[in-house]
Amino acid sequence: MSDTDSLRQLTHRLEAFAAERHWQPFHSPKNLASALSVEAAELLEHFQWLTEDQSRQLPADKKEEVAFEMADVLLYLVQLSSALEVDLLDAARRKMVVNARKYPVGGP
């Protein structure tokens, strides 16, 4: 299974999940972007008072909590990309090309 197929399958599963609950009217790009921002803040909250070293060595229970927050961020991002008909993996690949030009190896 390729990354694209996997992401496509996740998108379809999320669409079905929302449809079963009649959530589509609430899943506007604006609302999804807002929810994404909230979930990203919840992810950050887990690291708020940790040192750099502590953030690299999370205990198993904390790492699981962080993993679920990361999943929430991913799920909202996938839903937003679907709502806007953006191929997220293609956009990421193109953005990496832009970043490579902007920040060349051995650059300033």
Distance bins in CASP14 RR format, pairs under 12 A and 6 or more apart:
PFRMAT RR
TARGET T0000
AUTHOR 0000-0000-0000
RMODE 2
METHOD distances of the structure
MODEL  1
1 7 0 0 0 0 0 1 0 0 0 0 0
1 8 0 0 0 0 1 0 0 0 0 0 0
1 9 1 0 0 1 0 0 0 0 0 0 0
1 10 0 0 0 0 0 1 0 0 0 0 0
2 8 0 0 0 0 1 0 0 0 0 0 0
2 9 0 0 0 0 0 1 0 0 0 0 0
2 89 0 0 0 0 1 0 0 0 0 0 0
3 9 0 0 0 0 0 1 0 0 0 0 0
3 10 0 0 0 0 0 1 0 0 0 0 0
3 87 0 0 0 0 0 1 0 0 0 0 0
3 88 0 0 0 0 1 0 0 0 0 0 0
3 89 1 0 1 0 0 0 0 0 0 0 0
3 90 0 0 0 0 0 1 0 0 0 0 0
3 92 0 0 0 0 1 0 0 0 0 0 0
3 93 0 0 0 0 0 1 0 0 0 0 0
4 10 0 0 0 0 0 1 0 0 0 0 0
4 11 0 0 0 0 0 1 0 0 0 0 0
4 87 0 0 0 0 1 0 0 0 0 0 0
4 88 0 0 0 0 1 0 0 0 0 0 0
4 89 1 0 1 0 0 0 0 0 0 0 0
4 90 0 0 0 0 1 0 0 0 0 0 0
4 92 0 0 0 0 0 1 0 0 0 0 0
4 93 0 0 0 0 0 1 0 0 0 0 0
5 11 0 0 0 0 0 1 0 0 0 0 0
5 12 0 0 0 0 0 1 0 0 0 0 0
5 89 0 0 0 0 0 1 0 0 0 0 0
6 12 0 0 0 0 0 1 0 0 0 0 0
6 13 0 0 0 0 0 1 0 0 0 0 0
6 74 0 0 0 0 0 1 0 0 0 0 0
6 78 0 0 0 0 0 1 0 0 0 0 0
6 88 0 0 0 0 0 1 0 0 0 0 0
6 89 0 0 0 0 1 0 0 0 0 0 0
7 13 0 0 0 0 0 1 0 0 0 0 0
7 14 0 0 0 0 0 1 0 0 0 0 0
7 74 0 0 0 0 1 0 0 0 0 0 0
7 75 0 0 0 0 0 1 0 0 0 0 0
7 77 0 0 0 0 0 1 0 0 0 0 0
7 78 1 0 0 1 0 0 0 0 0 0 0
7 79 0 0 0 0 0 1 0 0 0 0 0
7 81 0 0 0 0 1 0 0 0 0 0 0
7 82 0 0 0 0 1 0 0 0 0 0 0
7 86 0 0 0 0 0 1 0 0 0 0 0
7 87 0 0 0 0 1 0 0 0 0 0 0
7 88 1 0 0 1 0 0 0 0 0 0 0
7 89 1 0 0 1 0 0 0 0 0 0 0
7 90 0 0 0 0 0 1 0 0 0 0 0
7 91 0 0 0 0 0 1 0 0 0 0 0
7 92 0 0 0 0 0 1 0 0 0 0 0
8 14 0 0 0 0 0 1 0 0 0 0 0
8 15 0 0 0 0 0 1 0 0 0 0 0
8 78 0 0 0 0 1 0 0 0 0 0 0
8 81 0 0 0 0 0 1 0 0 0 0 0
8 82 0 0 0 0 1 0 0 0 0 0 0
8 87 0 0 0 0 1 0 0 0 0 0 0
8 88 0 0 0 0 0 1 0 0 0 0 0
8 89 0 0 0 0 1 0 0 0 0 0 0
9 15 0 0 0 0 0 1 0 0 0 0 0
9 16 0 0 0 0 0 1 0 0 0 0 0
9 78 0 0 0 0 0 1 0 0 0 0 0
10 16 0 0 0 0 0 1 0 0 0 0 0
10 17 0 0 0 0 0 1 0 0 0 0 0
10 71 0 0 0 0 0 1 0 0 0 0 0
10 74 0 0 0 0 1 0 0 0 0 0 0
10 75 1 0 0 1 0 0 0 0 0 0 0
10 77 0 0 0 0 0 1 0 0 0 0 0
10 78 1 0 1 0 0 0 0 0 0 0 0
10 79 0 0 0 0 1 0 0 0 0 0 0
10 81 0 0 0 0 0 1 0 0 0 0 0
10 82 0 0 0 0 1 0 0 0 0 0 0
10 88 0 0 0 0 0 1 0 0 0 0 0
10 89 0 0 0 0 0 1 0 0 0 0 0
11 17 0 0 0 0 0 1 0 0 0 0 0
11 18 0 0 0 0 0 1 0 0 0 0 0
11 74 0 0 0 0 0 1 0 0 0 0 0
11 75 0 0 0 0 0 1 0 0 0 0 0
11 77 0 0 0 0 0 1 0 0 0 0 0
11 78 1 0 1 0 0 0 0 0 0 0 0
11 79 1 0 0 1 0 0 0 0 0 0 0
11 80 0 0 0 0 0 1 0 0 0 0 0
11 81 1 0 0 1 0 0 0 0 0 0 0
11 82 1 0 1 0 0 0 0 0 0 0 0
11 83 0 0 0 0 0 1 0 0 0 0 0
11 84 0 0 0 0 0 1 0 0 0 0 0
11 85 0 0 0 0 0 1 0 0 0 0 0
11 86 0 0 0 0 0 1 0 0 0 0 0
11 87 0 0 0 0 0 1 0 0 0 0 0
11 88 0 0 0 0 1 0 0 0 0 0 0
11 89 0 0 0 0 0 1 0 0 0 0 0
12 18 0 0 0 0 0 1 0 0 0 0 0
12 19 0 0 0 0 0 1 0 0 0 0 0
12 78 0 0 0 0 0 1 0 0 0 0 0
12 79 0 0 0 0 0 1 0 0 0 0 0
12 82 0 0 0 0 1 0 0 0 0 0 0
13 19 0 0 0 0 0 1 0 0 0 0 0
13 20 0 0 0 0 0 1 0 0 0 0 0
13 75 0 0 0 0 1 0 0 0 0 0 0
13 78 0 0 0 0 1 0 0 0 0 0 0
13 79 0 0 0 0 0 1 0 0 0 0 0
13 82 0 0 0 0 0 1 0 0 0 0 0
14 20 0 0 0 0 0 1 0 0 0 0 0
14 21 0 0 0 0 0 1 0 0 0 0 0
14 23 0 0 0 0 0 1 0 0 0 0 0
14 24 0 0 0 0 0 1 0 0 0 0 0
14 27 0 0 0 0 1 0 0 0 0 0 0
14 32 0 0 0 0 0 1 0 0 0 0 0
14 71 0 0 0 0 0 1 0 0 0 0 0
14 72 0 0 0 0 0 1 0 0 0 0 0
14 74 0 0 0 0 0 1 0 0 0 0 0
14 75 1 0 0 1 0 0 0 0 0 0 0
14 76 0 0 0 0 1 0 0 0 0 0 0
14 77 0 0 0 0 0 1 0 0 0 0 0
14 78 1 0 0 1 0 0 0 0 0 0 0
14 79 1 0 1 0 0 0 0 0 0 0 0
14 80 0 0 0 0 0 1 0 0 0 0 0
14 81 0 0 0 0 0 1 0 0 0 0 0
14 82 1 0 0 1 0 0 0 0 0 0 0
14 83 0 0 0 0 0 1 0 0 0 0 0
15 21 0 0 0 0 0 1 0 0 0 0 0
15 23 0 0 0 0 0 1 0 0 0 0 0
15 24 0 0 0 0 1 0 0 0 0 0 0
15 27 0 0 0 0 1 0 0 0 0 0 0
15 75 0 0 0 0 0 1 0 0 0 0 0
15 78 0 0 0 0 1 0 0 0 0 0 0
15 79 0 0 0 0 1 0 0 0 0 0 0
15 81 0 0 0 0 0 1 0 0 0 0 0
15 82 1 0 0 1 0 0 0 0 0 0 0
15 83 0 0 0 0 1 0 0 0 0 0 0
16 23 0 0 0 0 0 1 0 0 0 0 0
16 24 0 0 0 0 0 1 0 0 0 0 0
16 79 0 0 0 0 0 1 0 0 0 0 0
16 82 0 0 0 0 0 1 0 0 0 0 0
17 23 0 0 0 0 1 0 0 0 0 0 0
17 24 0 0 0 0 0 1 0 0 0 0 0
17 27 0 0 0 0 0 1 0 0 0 0 0
17 75 0 0 0 0 1 0 0 0 0 0 0
17 78 0 0 0 0 0 1 0 0 0 0 0
17 79 0 0 0 0 1 0 0 0 0 0 0
17 82 0 0 0 0 0 1 0 0 0 0 0
18 24 1 0 1 0 0 0 0 0 0 0 0
18 25 0 0 0 0 1 0 0 0 0 0 0
18 26 0 0 0 0 1 0 0 0 0 0 0
18 27 1 0 1 0 0 0 0 0 0 0 0
18 31 0 0 0 0 0 1 0 0 0 0 0
18 32 0 0 0 0 0 1 0 0 0 0 0
18 35 0 0 0 0 0 1 0 0 0 0 0
18 75 0 0 0 0 0 1 0 0 0 0 0
18 76 0 0 0 0 0 1 0 0 0 0 0
18 78 0 0 0 0 0 1 0 0 0 0 0
18 79 1 0 0 1 0 0 0 0 0 0 0
18 82 0 0 0 0 1 0 0 0 0 0 0
18 83 0 0 0 0 0 1 0 0 0 0 0
19 25 0 0 0 0 0 1 0 0 0 0 0
19 27 0 0 0 0 1 0 0 0 0 0 0
19 79 0 0 0 0 0 1 0 0 0 0 0
19 82 0 0 0 0 0 1 0 0 0 0 0
21 27 0 0 0 0 0 1 0 0 0 0 0
23 31 0 0 0 0 1 0 0 0 0 0 0
23 32 0 0 0 0 0 1 0 0 0 0 0
23 35 0 0 0 0 0 1 0 0 0 0 0
23 79 0 0 0 0 1 0 0 0 0 0 0
23 83 0 0 0 0 0 1 0 0 0 0 0
24 31 0 0 0 0 0 1 0 0 0 0 0
24 32 0 0 0 0 0 1 0 0 0 0 0
24 79 0 0 0 0 0 1 0 0 0 0 0
24 82 0 0 0 0 0 1 0 0 0 0 0
24 83 0 0 0 0 1 0 0 0 0 0 0
25 31 0 0 0 0 1 0 0 0 0 0 0
25 83 0 0 0 0 0 1 0 0 0 0 0
26 32 0 0 0 0 1 0 0 0 0 0 0
26 34 0 0 0 0 0 1 0 0 0 0 0
26 35 0 0 0 0 1 0 0 0 0 0 0
26 79 0 0 0 0 0 1 0 0 0 0 0
26 83 0 0 0 0 0 1 0 0 0 0 0
27 33 0 0 0 0 0 1 0 0 0 0 0
27 34 0 0 0 0 0 1 0 0 0 0 0
27 35 0 0 0 0 1 0 0 0 0 0 0
27 36 0 0 0 0 0 1 0 0 0 0 0
27 75 0 0 0 0 0 1 0 0 0 0 0
27 76 0 0 0 0 1 0 0 0 0 0 0
27 78 0 0 0 0 0 1 0 0 0 0 0
27 79 1 0 0 1 0 0 0 0 0 0 0
27 80 0 0 0 0 1 0 0 0 0 0 0
27 81 0 0 0 0 0 1 0 0 0 0 0
27 82 0 0 0 0 1 0 0 0 0 0 0
27 83 1 0 0 1 0 0 0 0 0 0 0
27 84 0 0 0 0 0 1 0 0 0 0 0
28 34 0 0 0 0 1 0 0 0 0 0 0
28 35 0 0 0 0 0 1 0 0 0 0 0
28 79 0 0 0 0 0 1 0 0 0 0 0
28 80 0 0 0 0 1 0 0 0 0 0 0
28 83 1 0 0 1 0 0 0 0 0 0 0
28 84 0 0 0 0 0 1 0 0 0 0 0
29 35 0 0 0 0 0 1 0 0 0 0 0
29 36 0 0 0 0 0 1 0 0 0 0 0
29 76 0 0 0 0 0 1 0 0 0 0 0
29 77 0 0 0 0 0 1 0 0 0 0 0
29 79 0 0 0 0 1 0 0 0 0 0 0
29 80 1 0 0 1 0 0 0 0 0 0 0
29 81 0 0 0 0 1 0 0 0 0 0 0
29 82 0 0 0 0 1 0 0 0 0 0 0
29 83 1 0 1 0 0 0 0 0 0 0 0
29 84 1 0 1 0 0 0 0 0 0 0 0
29 85 0 0 0 0 0 1 0 0 0 0 0
29 86 0 0 0 0 1 0 0 0 0 0 0
30 36 0 0 0 0 0 1 0 0 0 0 0
30 37 0 0 0 0 0 1 0 0 0 0 0
30 80 0 0 0 0 1 0 0 0 0 0 0
30 83 0 0 0 0 1 0 0 0 0 0 0
30 84 0 0 0 0 0 1 0 0 0 0 0
31 37 0 0 0 0 0 1 0 0 0 0 0
31 38 0 0 0 0 0 1 0 0 0 0 0
31 76 0 0 0 0 1 0 0 0 0 0 0
31 79 0 0 0 0 1 0 0 0 0 0 0
31 80 0 0 0 0 1 0 0 0 0 0 0
31 83 0 0 0 0 1 0 0 0 0 0 0
32 38 0 0 0 0 0 1 0 0 0 0 0
32 39 0 0 0 0 0 1 0 0 0 0 0
32 72 0 0 0 0 0 1 0 0 0 0 0
32 73 0 0 0 0 0 1 0 0 0 0 0
32 75 0 0 0 0 1 0 0 0 0 0 0
32 76 1 0 1 0 0 0 0 0 0 0 0
32 77 0 0 0 0 1 0 0 0 0 0 0
32 78 0 0 0 0 1 0 0 0 0 0 0
32 79 1 0 1 0 0 0 0 0 0 0 0
32 80 1 0 1 0 0 0 0 0 0 0 0
32 81 0 0 0 0 1 0 0 0 0 0 0
32 82 0 0 0 0 1 0 0 0 0 0 0
32 83 1 0 1 0 0 0 0 0 0 0 0
32 84 0 0 0 0 1 0 0 0 0 0 0
32 86 0 0 0 0 0 1 0 0 0 0 0
33 39 0 0 0 0 0 1 0 0 0 0 0
33 40 0 0 0 0 0 1 0 0 0 0 0
33 73 0 0 0 0 0 1 0 0 0 0 0
33 76 0 0 0 0 1 0 0 0 0 0 0
33 77 0 0 0 0 1 0 0 0 0 0 0
33 79 0 0 0 0 0 1 0 0 0 0 0
33 80 1 0 1 0 0 0 0 0 0 0 0
33 81 0 0 0 0 0 1 0 0 0 0 0
33 83 0 0 0 0 1 0 0 0 0 0 0
33 84 0 0 0 0 1 0 0 0 0 0 0
34 40 0 0 0 0 0 1 0 0 0 0 0
34 41 0 0 0 0 0 1 0 0 0 0 0
34 76 0 0 0 0 1 0 0 0 0 0 0
34 79 0 0 0 0 0 1 0 0 0 0 0
34 80 0 0 0 0 0 1 0 0 0 0 0
35 41 0 0 0 0 0 1 0 0 0 0 0
35 42 0 0 0 0 0 1 0 0 0 0 0
35 72 0 0 0 0 1 0 0 0 0 0 0
35 73 0 0 0 0 1 0 0 0 0 0 0
35 75 0 0 0 0 1 0 0 0 0 0 0
35 76 1 0 1 0 0 0 0 0 0 0 0
35 77 0 0 0 0 1 0 0 0 0 0 0
35 78 0 0 0 0 0 1 0 0 0 0 0
35 79 0 0 0 0 1 0 0 0 0 0 0
35 80 0 0 0 0 1 0 0 0 0 0 0
35 83 0 0 0 0 0 1 0 0 0 0 0
36 42 0 0 0 0 0 1 0 0 0 0 0
36 43 0 0 0 0 0 1 0 0 0 0 0
36 69 0 0 0 0 0 1 0 0 0 0 0
36 72 0 0 0 0 1 0 0 0 0 0 0
36 73 1 0 0 1 0 0 0 0 0 0 0
36 74 0 0 0 0 1 0 0 0 0 0 0
36 75 0 0 0 0 1 0 0 0 0 0 0
36 76 1 1 0 0 0 0 0 0 0 0 0
36 77 1 0 1 0 0 0 0 0 0 0 0
36 78 0 0 0 0 1 0 0 0 0 0 0
36 79 0 0 0 0 1 0 0 0 0 0 0
36 80 1 0 0 1 0 0 0 0 0 0 0
36 81 0 0 0 0 0 1 0 0 0 0 0
36 83 0 0 0 0 0 1 0 0 0 0 0
37 43 0 0 0 0 0 1 0 0 0 0 0
37 44 0 0 0 0 0 1 0 0 0 0 0
37 72 0 0 0 0 0 1 0 0 0 0 0
37 73 0 0 0 0 1 0 0 0 0 0 0
37 76 0 0 0 0 1 0 0 0 0 0 0
37 77 0 0 0 0 0 1 0 0 0 0 0
37 80 0 0 0 0 0 1 0 0 0 0 0
38 44 0 0 0 0 0 1 0 0 0 0 0
38 45 0 0 0 0 0 1 0 0 0 0 0
38 69 0 0 0 0 0 1 0 0 0 0 0
38 72 0 0 0 0 1 0 0 0 0 0 0
38 73 0 0 0 0 1 0 0 0 0 0 0
38 76 0 0 0 0 1 0 0 0 0 0 0
39 45 0 0 0 0 0 1 0 0 0 0 0
39 46 0 0 0 0 0 1 0 0 0 0 0
39 66 0 0 0 0 0 1 0 0 0 0 0
39 68 0 0 0 0 1 0 0 0 0 0 0
39 69 1 0 0 1 0 0 0 0 0 0 0
39 70 0 0 0 0 1 0 0 0 0 0 0
39 71 0 0 0 0 1 0 0 0 0 0 0
39 72 1 0 1 0 0 0 0 0 0 0 0
39 73 1 0 1 0 0 0 0 0 0 0 0
39 74 0 0 0 0 1 0 0 0 0 0 0
39 75 0 0 0 0 1 0 0 0 0 0 0
39 76 1 0 1 0 0 0 0 0 0 0 0
39 77 0 0 0 0 1 0 0 0 0 0 0
39 79 0 0 0 0 0 1 0 0 0 0 0
39 80 0 0 0 0 0 1 0 0 0 0 0
40 46 0 0 0 0 0 1 0 0 0 0 0
40 47 0 0 0 0 0 1 0 0 0 0 0
40 69 0 0 0 0 1 0 0 0 0 0 0
40 70 0 0 0 0 1 0 0 0 0 0 0
40 72 0 0 0 0 1 0 0 0 0 0 0
40 73 1 0 1 0 0 0 0 0 0 0 0
40 74 0 0 0 0 0 1 0 0 0 0 0
40 76 0 0 0 0 1 0 0 0 0 0 0
40 77 0 0 0 0 1 0 0 0 0 0 0
41 47 0 0 0 0 0 1 0 0 0 0 0
41 48 0 0 0 0 1 0 0 0 0 0 0
41 69 0 0 0 0 1 0 0 0 0 0 0
41 72 0 0 0 0 0 1 0 0 0 0 0
41 73 0 0 0 0 1 0 0 0 0 0 0
42 48 0 0 0 0 0 1 0 0 0 0 0
42 65 0 0 0 0 1 0 0 0 0 0 0
42 66 0 0 0 0 1 0 0 0 0 0 0
42 68 0 0 0 0 1 0 0 0 0 0 0
42 69 1 0 1 0 0 0 0 0 0 0 0
42 70 0 0 0 0 0 1 0 0 0 0 0
42 71 0 0 0 0 0 1 0 0 0 0 0
42 72 1 0 0 1 0 0 0 0 0 0 0
42 73 0 0 0 0 1 0 0 0 0 0 0
42 76 0 0 0 0 0 1 0 0 0 0 0
43 55 0 0 0 0 0 1 0 0 0 0 0
43 65 0 0 0 0 1 0 0 0 0 0 0
43 66 1 0 0 1 0 0 0 0 0 0 0
43 67 0 0 0 0 1 0 0 0 0 0 0
43 68 0 0 0 0 1 0 0 0 0 0 0
43 69 1 0 1 0 0 0 0 0 0 0 0
43 70 1 0 0 1 0 0 0 0 0 0 0
43 71 0 0 0 0 1 0 0 0 0 0 0
43 72 1 0 0 1 0 0 0 0 0 0 0
43 73 1 0 1 0 0 0 0 0 0 0 0
43 74 0 0 0 0 0 1 0 0 0 0 0
43 76 0 0 0 0 0 1 0 0 0 0 0
43 77 0 0 0 0 0 1 0 0 0 0 0
44 50 0 0 0 0 0 1 0 0 0 0 0
44 55 0 0 0 0 0 1 0 0 0 0 0
44 66 0 0 0 0 0 1 0 0 0 0 0
44 69 0 0 0 0 1 0 0 0 0 0 0
44 70 0 0 0 0 0 1 0 0 0 0 0
44 73 0 0 0 0 0 1 0 0 0 0 0
45 62 0 0 0 0 0 1 0 0 0 0 0
45 65 0 0 0 0 1 0 0 0 0 0 0
45 66 0 0 0 0 1 0 0 0 0 0 0
45 69 0 0 0 0 1 0 0 0 0 0 0
46 54 0 0 0 0 0 1 0 0 0 0 0
46 55 0 0 0 0 1 0 0 0 0 0 0
46 58 0 0 0 0 1 0 0 0 0 0 0
46 59 0 0 0 0 0 1 0 0 0 0 0
46 61 0 0 0 0 0 1 0 0 0 0 0
46 62 1 0 0 1 0 0 0 0 0 0 0
46 63 0 0 0 0 1 0 0 0 0 0 0
46 64 0 0 0 0 0 1 0 0 0 0 0
46 65 1 0 0 1 0 0 0 0 0 0 0
46 66 1 0 1 0 0 0 0 0 0 0 0
46 67 0 0 0 0 0 1 0 0 0 0 0
46 68 0 0 0 0 0 1 0 0 0 0 0
46 69 1 0 0 1 0 0 0 0 0 0 0
46 70 0 0 0 0 1 0 0 0 0 0 0
46 72 0 0 0 0 0 1 0 0 0 0 0
47 53 0 0 0 0 0 1 0 0 0 0 0
47 54 0 0 0 0 1 0 0 0 0 0 0
47 55 1 0 1 0 0 0 0 0 0 0 0
47 56 0 0 0 0 0 1 0 0 0 0 0
47 58 0 0 0 0 1 0 0 0 0 0 0
47 62 0 0 0 0 1 0 0 0 0 0 0
47 63 0 0 0 0 0 1 0 0 0 0 0
47 65 0 0 0 0 0 1 0 0 0 0 0
47 66 0 0 0 0 1 0 0 0 0 0 0
47 69 0 0 0 0 0 1 0 0 0 0 0
47 70 0 0 0 0 0 1 0 0 0 0 0
48 54 0 0 0 0 0 1 0 0 0 0 0
48 55 0 0 0 0 1 0 0 0 0 0 0
49 55 0 0 0 0 0 1 0 0 0 0 0
50 56 0 0 0 0 1 0 0 0 0 0 0
50 57 0 0 0 0 1 0 0 0 0 0 0
50 58 0 0 0 0 1 0 0 0 0 0 0
50 59 0 0 0 0 0 1 0 0 0 0 0
50 62 0 0 0 0 1 0 0 0 0 0 0
50 66 0 0 0 0 0 1 0 0 0 0 0
51 57 0 0 0 0 1 0 0 0 0 0 0
51 58 0 0 0 0 0 1 0 0 0 0 0
54 62 0 0 0 0 1 0 0 0 0 0 0
54 63 0 0 0 0 0 1 0 0 0 0 0
55 62 0 0 0 0 0 1 0 0 0 0 0
55 63 0 0 0 0 0 1 0 0 0 0 0
55 66 0 0 0 0 1 0 0 0 0 0 0
56 62 0 0 0 0 0 1 0 0 0 0 0
56 63 0 0 0 0 0 1 0 0 0 0 0
56 66 0 0 0 0 0 1 0 0 0 0 0
57 63 0 0 0 0 1 0 0 0 0 0 0
58 64 0 0 0 0 1 0 0 0 0 0 0
58 65 0 0 0 0 1 0 0 0 0 0 0
58 66 1 0 0 1 0 0 0 0 0 0 0
58 67 0 0 0 0 1 0 0 0 0 0 0
58 69 0 0 0 0 0 1 0 0 0 0 0
58 70 0 0 0 0 0 1 0 0 0 0 0
59 65 0 0 0 0 1 0 0 0 0 0 0
59 66 0 0 0 0 0 1 0 0 0 0 0
60 66 0 0 0 0 0 1 0 0 0 0 0
60 67 0 0 0 0 0 1 0 0 0 0 0
61 67 0 0 0 0 0 1 0 0 0 0 0
61 68 0 0 0 0 0 1 0 0 0 0 0
62 68 0 0 0 0 0 1 0 0 0 0 0
62 69 0 0 0 0 0 1 0 0 0 0 0
63 69 0 0 0 0 0 1 0 0 0 0 0
63 70 0 0 0 0 0 1 0 0 0 0 0
64 70 0 0 0 0 0 1 0 0 0 0 0
64 71 0 0 0 0 0 1 0 0 0 0 0
65 71 0 0 0 0 0 1 0 0 0 0 0
65 72 0 0 0 0 0 1 0 0 0 0 0
66 72 0 0 0 0 0 1 0 0 0 0 0
66 73 0 0 0 0 0 1 0 0 0 0 0
67 73 0 0 0 0 0 1 0 0 0 0 0
67 74 0 0 0 0 0 1 0 0 0 0 0
68 74 0 0 0 0 0 1 0 0 0 0 0
68 75 0 0 0 0 0 1 0 0 0 0 0
69 75 0 0 0 0 0 1 0 0 0 0 0
69 76 0 0 0 0 0 1 0 0 0 0 0
70 76 0 0 0 0 0 1 0 0 0 0 0
70 77 0 0 0 0 0 1 0 0 0 0 0
71 77 0 0 0 0 0 1 0 0 0 0 0
71 78 0 0 0 0 0 1 0 0 0 0 0
72 78 0 0 0 0 0 1 0 0 0 0 0
72 79 0 0 0 0 0 1 0 0 0 0 0
73 79 0 0 0 0 0 1 0 0 0 0 0
73 80 0 0 0 0 0 1 0 0 0 0 0
74 80 0 0 0 0 0 1 0 0 0 0 0
74 81 0 0 0 0 0 1 0 0 0 0 0
74 88 0 0 0 0 1 0 0 0 0 0 0
75 81 0 0 0 0 0 1 0 0 0 0 0
75 82 0 0 0 0 0 1 0 0 0 0 0
76 82 0 0 0 0 0 1 0 0 0 0 0
76 83 0 0 0 0 0 1 0 0 0 0 0
76 88 0 0 0 0 0 1 0 0 0 0 0
77 83 0 0 0 0 0 1 0 0 0 0 0
77 84 0 0 0 0 0 1 0 0 0 0 0
77 86 0 0 0 0 1 0 0 0 0 0 0
77 88 1 0 0 1 0 0 0 0 0 0 0
77 89 0 0 0 0 0 1 0 0 0 0 0
77 91 0 0 0 0 0 1 0 0 0 0 0
77 92 0 0 0 0 0 1 0 0 0 0 0
78 84 0 0 0 0 0 1 0 0 0 0 0
78 86 0 0 0 0 0 1 0 0 0 0 0
78 87 0 0 0 0 0 1 0 0 0 0 0
78 88 1 0 0 1 0 0 0 0 0 0 0
78 89 0 0 0 0 0 1 0 0 0 0 0
79 86 0 0 0 0 0 1 0 0 0 0 0
79 88 0 0 0 0 0 1 0 0 0 0 0
80 86 1 0 0 1 0 0 0 0 0 0 0
80 88 0 0 0 0 1 0 0 0 0 0 0
80 91 0 0 0 0 0 1 0 0 0 0 0
81 87 1 0 0 1 0 0 0 0 0 0 0
81 88 1 0 1 0 0 0 0 0 0 0 0
81 89 0 0 0 0 1 0 0 0 0 0 0
81 90 0 0 0 0 0 1 0 0 0 0 0
81 91 1 0 0 1 0 0 0 0 0 0 0
81 92 0 0 0 0 0 1 0 0 0 0 0
82 88 0 0 0 0 1 0 0 0 0 0 0
84 91 0 0 0 0 0 1 0 0 0 0 0
85 91 0 0 0 0 0 1 0 0 0 0 0
86 92 0 0 0 0 0 1 0 0 0 0 0
86 94 0 0 0 0 0 1 0 0 0 0 0
86 95 0 0 0 0 0 1 0 0 0 0 0
87 93 0 0 0 0 1 0 0 0 0 0 0
87 94 0 0 0 0 1 0 0 0 0 0 0
87 95 0 0 0 0 0 1 0 0 0 0 0
88 94 0 0 0 0 0 1 0 0 0 0 0
88 95 0 0 0 0 0 1 0 0 0 0 0
89 95 0 0 0 0 0 1 0 0 0 0 0
89 96 0 0 0 0 0 1 0 0 0 0 0
90 96 0 0 0 0 0 1 0 0 0 0 0
90 97 0 0 0 0 0 1 0 0 0 0 0
91 97 0 0 0 0 0 1 0 0 0 0 0
91 98 0 0 0 0 0 1 0 0 0 0 0
92 98 0 0 0 0 0 1 0 0 0 0 0
92 99 0 0 0 0 0 1 0 0 0 0 0
93 99 0 0 0 0 0 1 0 0 0 0 0
93 100 0 0 0 0 0 1 0 0 0 0 0
94 100 0 0 0 0 0 1 0 0 0 0 0
94 101 0 0 0 0 0 1 0 0 0 0 0
95 101 0 0 0 0 0 1 0 0 0 0 0
95 102 0 0 0 0 0 1 0 0 0 0 0
95 103 0 0 0 0 0 1 0 0 0 0 0
96 102 0 0 0 0 0 1 0 0 0 0 0
96 103 0 0 0 0 0 1 0 0 0 0 0
97 103 0 0 0 0 0 1 0 0 0 0 0
97 104 0 0 0 0 0 1 0 0 0 0 0
98 104 0 0 0 0 0 1 0 0 0 0 0
99 105 0 0 0 0 0 1 0 0 0 0 0
100 106 0 0 0 0 0 1 0 0 0 0 0
100 107 0 0 0 0 0 1 0 0 0 0 0
101 107 0 0 0 0 0 1 0 0 0 0 0
102 108 0 0 0 0 0 1 0 0 0 0 0
END
